Amino acid sequence: MRTAAVLVRHELRLLVSLWLWVTRRTHGTGGGRAFGYARGQGTMTAGLVFVCVIESLCMSVLLRNWPRTHHVVLALDVYTVAFLVGLHAATVVRPHVLEPGSLRIRRGAHVDLRIPLEQVASARRELRMTHERTDGELNLPVGSQTTVTLQLTEPVPHFTFFGRRHDVDTVRFHADDADGLVRAIRQAISQAISQAITRERTVPSPSPGLPG
């Protein structure tokens, strides 16, 4: 039952993403600065949709004498196309978001990781085309590549698609404007440090006690 609930929730998110995409809106970007990552897979998604459409036309010709089978196959083909478009829409309308005090890293409708900026030890531009599974690392490639690497001061919890928890202290992900995102992260961290120092300096020292 839990698996079915997760799958249904994911399908609903894809439908919402389609609606947001059509209406040119985004999800969860209010009060933050959005950084997209969908550009790297748009061509591939378009190619897959094209192949599915051609396959559907061919099956329509082959199954023209079996209308019931044709209707079933057509319904599956339409669902497949809608699913692929929904996946792409989710990556467009759910970008990474640099919020006050945190960075929200996302990939489509199934990854949404919020990292406090105070736990970011370093952020760097790093292009990687291969990724091996390693404990403590989270890789979120788009088009088989990641362009930003975060090193954390302490692990943060990441929950997989089906809810399994993994603690990660290294996060690699893709951003279309990787240089701009890394620069913005570093500026946000510097500002947070400066504000913390300013607050410490402006805190009044405790008044001395009265003499006995």
C-alpha positions in Angstrom: 0.0 0.0 0.0 2.8 2.4 0.8 4.5 1.8 -2.6 1.2 2.4 -4.3 0.7 5.7 -2.4 4.2 6.9 -3.3 3.5 6.1 -7.0 0.2 7.9 -7.0 1.7 10.9 -5.3 4.4 11.0 -7.9 1.8 10.8 -10.7 -0.1 13.7 -9.2 3.0 15.8 -8.9 3.7 15.2 -12.6 0.1 16.3 -13.5 0.6 19.5 -11.3 3.9 20.1 -13.1 2.3 19.8 -16.5 -0.3 22.4 -15.4 2.4 24.8 -14.0 4.4 24.4 -17.2 1.5 25.2 -19.4 0.6 28.3 -17.3 4.3 29.3 -17.2 4.6 29.1 -13.4 7.1 27.5 -11.1 6.8 25.6 -7.8 8.4 26.7 -4.6 10.4 29.6 -5.9 8.8 32.4 -3.9 11.3 34.4 -1.8 14.3 32.7 -3.4 16.4 32.8 -6.5 15.8 30.0 -9.0 18.5 28.1 -11.0 17.3 25.8 -13.8 18.8 22.4 -14.8 16.4 21.1 -17.5 18.3 22.4 -20.5 20.6 19.4 -20.5 17.9 16.9 -21.1 15.3 18.8 -23.2 16.7 17.4 -26.5 16.7 13.8 -25.2 13.2 14.1 -23.9 12.0 15.5 -27.3 13.7 12.6 -29.0 12.0 10.0 -26.8 8.6 11.7 -27.3 9.2 11.6 -31.1 10.0 7.9 -31.1 6.9 7.2 -29.0 4.7 9.1 -31.5 6.2 7.2 -34.5 5.8 3.9 -32.7 2.1 4.7 -31.9 1.5 5.5 -35.6 3.1 2.3 -36.7 1.1 0.2 -34.2 -2.1 1.9 -35.4 -1.4 0.6 -38.9 -0.4 -2.9 -37.7 -3.4 -3.3 -35.4 -6.0 -1.7 -37.6 -7.9 -5.0 -37.9 -7.9 -5.5 -34.1 -9.7 -2.4 -32.8 -9.8 -3.5 -29.1 -6.1 -4.3 -29.0 -5.5 -1.1 -30.9 -7.4 1.0 -28.3 -5.4 -0.6 -25.4 -2.1 0.0 -27.1 -3.1 3.6 -28.0 -4.0 4.3 -24.4 -0.6 3.0 -23.2 1.2 5.1 -25.9 -0.7 8.2 -24.9 0.1 7.6 -21.2 3.8 7.1 -22.1 4.0 10.4 -24.0 2.2 12.2 -21.2 4.5 10.6 -18.6 7.6 11.7 -20.5 6.3 15.2 -21.0 5.4 15.3 -17.3 8.9 14.3 -16.3 10.4 17.1 -18.4 7.8 19.6 -17.1 8.7 18.7 -13.5 12.4 19.5 -14.1 11.4 22.9 -15.6 8.9 24.1 -13.0 10.9 22.7 -10.0 14.3 24.4 -10.3 17.0 24.6 -7.6 16.2 27.5 -5.3 18.7 29.6 -3.3 16.6 30.7 -0.3 17.6 33.0 2.6 19.7 30.7 4.8 19.3 27.5 2.7 19.8 25.9 -0.7 17.0 23.8 -2.1 18.3 21.1 -4.5 15.7 19.4 -6.7 15.5 17.0 -9.6 12.0 16.7 -11.1 9.2 15.6 -8.8 11.2 13.0 -6.8 14.2 14.8 -5.2 13.8 17.8 -2.9 16.7 18.4 -0.6 17.1 21.5 1.5 20.6 22.2 2.9 21.3 25.0 5.4 24.0 27.3 4.1 25.7 27.2 7.5 26.4 23.5 6.8 28.1 24.2 3.4 31.8 23.9 3.8 32.6 24.5 0.1 30.8 24.9 -3.3 32.7 24.5 -6.5 32.2 24.2 -10.2 33.1 20.7 -11.2 32.1 18.9 -14.4 31.7 15.1 -13.9 30.4 12.6 -16.5 30.7 9.4 -14.4 29.4 8.8 -10.9 30.0 5.8 -8.7 27.8 4.9 -5.8 29.6 5.8 -2.6 28.3 6.0 1.0 27.8 9.6 2.1 27.5 11.0 -1.5 24.4 12.0 -3.4 24.7 12.3 -7.2 21.9 14.0 -9.2 23.1 14.0 -12.8 21.1 15.5 -15.7 22.1 14.3 -19.1 24.7 12.0 -17.4 26.6 15.0 -15.9 26.9 17.1 -12.8 28.4 20.5 -12.7 28.3 21.6 -9.1 29.8 19.9 -6.0 28.9 20.7 -2.4 31.0 19.6 0.5 29.1 19.8 3.8 30.4 20.3 7.4 28.1 17.5 8.6 25.7 15.0 7.0 22.2 16.0 6.1 19.4 13.4 5.7 18.2 12.5 2.1 15.2 10.4 1.5 15.0 8.2 -1.6 11.9 7.9 -3.8 10.4 5.2 -1.5 11.4 6.9 1.7 14.7 5.2 2.6 17.0 7.6 4.5 20.6 8.2 3.6 22.9 10.7 5.3 25.1 12.6 2.8 27.9 15.0 3.2 28.8 15.4 -0.5 26.2 16.5 -3.1 26.8 16.7 -6.8 24.1 18.1 -9.1 23.6 19.8 -12.4 22.8 23.5 -13.0 22.5 25.2 -16.4 24.3 28.2 -14.9 26.7 26.4 -12.7 29.2 29.3 -12.4 26.4 31.7 -11.4 25.0 29.3 -8.8 28.3 28.7 -7.2 29.0 32.4 -7.1 25.6 33.1 -5.5 26.1 30.3 -2.9 29.5 31.8 -1.9 28.1 35.3 -1.7 25.1 34.1 0.4 27.5 32.3 2.8 29.8 35.4 3.1 26.8 37.6 3.8 25.5 35.1 6.5 29.0 35.1 8.1 29.2 38.9 8.0 25.7 39.3 9.6 26.6 36.8 12.3 29.8 38.8 13.1 27.8 42.1 13.1 25.3 40.6 15.5 28.0 39.5 17.9 29.6 42.9 17.9 26.4 44.7 18.5 25.3 42.5 21.4 25.7 44.7 24.6 28.1 43.3 27.2 26.5 42.4 30.5 26.5 45.2 33.0 28.8 44.7 36.0 27.2 43.6 39.2 26.7 46.1 42.0 29.4 46.1 44.7 28.6 44.2 47.8 
